Amino acid sequence: MKPHTLDEWLALSPDEQETIHLDQWNVYQGEGAQIGLALCDKFVQEHLGQVTDAELYVYHGGV
């Protein structure tokens, strides 16, 4: 089952997250982007004063 919220994503194991990210989401069509943006925001909020910029990129396998 694909997560739809940050809380659902964080409740998954690292192996489940990797499977969803690499095998189930179509990142080129934006699937998972809202969760990725929420993770960027969470990281920046947790590291205020240490992080000045955070961006979300699409992993394309280096091809």
Phi, psi and omega in degrees: 000128180283134177287149179243352180227163178298319179298319178296319179297313182293337179284345180280154174286161176304323179294319178295318178299316181296317179299314180296313183298315187271331188247342187244322180281141169261090185293336178291339176258008174093002179298131180087354183297320180297322178291319178299317178294321178295323177293320176300314181297316179300316180297315180297316180297325180283345184232039180304134181088344179254328182252128180252344182204141176216134181226157179251128179238156176269122176285126183242013175075009176076012180265000000 
